[in-house]
């Protein structure tokens, strides 16, 4: 290795896994899983393919790690369900507050399920588990808000959210989520008729 190379490329062993994870997360989310090859991930992480494969046995393992990272950190819109500073009703609506951006990519779990199309068994299981947990969280917050049938309201909000974010991704426009928020408010208020607002 010459001096120029050693100055521009950090040692592969130090922080390599974290760089690979960061690069994969950025590229998988922005460009899609199938459109992102391991060579591009390795190049963006400034490691060799050999080093990448020392940390992840296959691209599928890297994809699963990417989704588990979202599970651990939480999807930003979904984390709003845990905002203790907001009343329960407002937390249910806050998941529909999608930040405007140049490219709307939506839910990483939904995107992974679409790209997998049933071909990545572990990935599909991670997605299914995440969506079930998310729906259970919606049900719990609906119960906290005083919904007489929190199971029904939570399920309805999950479908509304999923459809809105998928459509926003397809159209590259946040408008569907804005409309879904208005529909969610109507659903929540109808469910809470006669119930004190929390």
Long-range contacts (C-beta under 8 A, 24 or more apart in sequence): 9-46, 10-46, 12-46, 12-47, 12-48, 12-51, 13-51, 16-45, 16-47, 16-51, 16-55, 17-55, 19-45, 19-46, 19-47, 20-45, 20-47, 20-51, 20-52, 20-55, 20-56, 20-62, 21-65, 21-66, 21-69, 24-62, 24-63, 24-65, 24-66, 25-66, 25-69, 28-63, 28-66, 28-108, 28-112, 29-66, 29-105, 29-108, 29-111, 30-103, 30-105, 32-111, 32-115, 33-63, 33-111, 33-112, 33-115, 33-116, 34-115, 38-62, 60-120, 60-122, 60-123, 63-112, 63-120, 63-123, 64-122, 64-123, 64-126, 66-108, 67-108, 67-109, 67-112, 67-123, 67-126, 67-127, 67-130, 68-126, 70-108, 70-109, 70-130, 71-126, 71-130, 75-107, 75-108, 75-109, 77-165, 78-134, 78-137, 81-137, 81-138, 81-141, 87-145, 87-197, 87-198, 88-141, 88-142, 88-144, 88-145, 88-146, 88-198, 89-145, 89-188, 89-192, 89-197, 89-198, 91-141, 92-138, 92-141, 92-142, 92-145, 92-157, 92-184, 92-188, 93-181, 93-184, 93-185, 93-188, 95-157, 95-161, 96-161, 96-164, 96-177, 96-178, 96-180, 96-181, 96-184, 97-181, 98-165, 98-168, 98-174, 98-177, 98-178, 100-174, 103-172, 104-168, 104-169, 104-171, 104-172, 104-173, 104-174, 105-169, 106-165, 106-166, 106-168, 106-169, 107-162, 107-165, 107-166, 107-169, 110-162, 110-165, 110-166, 110-169, 111-169, 131-158, 131-162, 134-158, 142-188, 142-191, 144-198, 145-188, 145-192, 145-195, 145-197, 145-198, 146-192, 146-195, 146-196, 146-197, 146-198, 147-188, 147-191, 147-192, 147-195, 148-191, 148-195, 149-191, 152-191, 153-187, 153-188, 153-191, 156-187, 157-184, 157-187, 157-188, 160-184, 160-187
